[in-house]
Amino acid sequence: MMCDTNFEKWVARLYLSKLDQSSSRGIDFSINLVSLRNILRAKKCYWTGISLTRPKLDGKGNALGGNHRRASDITVDRIDSSLPYIKGNVVACSNYANSLKSVFEDPGNEYTAQHFIKMADKMRRLGAF
């Protein structure tokens, strides 16, 4: 677990990154730094309920990507992706849940949440879990 100083650096870097990303995509970002910090203190994923982990950091407080990124690492997501980053529409979730949600929300993707539910149901009936 990262110490408070590293957590604060990471939150600040993520905040600036989200501001830049949102601006370049034309999405309003009205969450302030304190609100983002509070969201990122969540222990459980909004979508799945799994325990969240904080990302591994380099020496400068940057989150490591690639093989260092875990499915359970915390990130932020908009509940309704058609709305901006505003209070009440931003939650903490796992990296994996955020990625999976984006697949379902992609209008160019033929896979929907219903396909995933059907697959999970078949796997459960076959004893896969």
Secondary structure, DSSP 8 states (H G I E B T S, - for coil): ---HHHHHHHHHHHHHHHHHHHHHTT--B---HHHHHHHTT-SB-TTT--B-B---B-TTS-B--GGG--TTBEEEEESSTTS-B-TTSEEEEEHHHHHHHHHHH-TT-S--HHHHHHHHHHHHHTT--
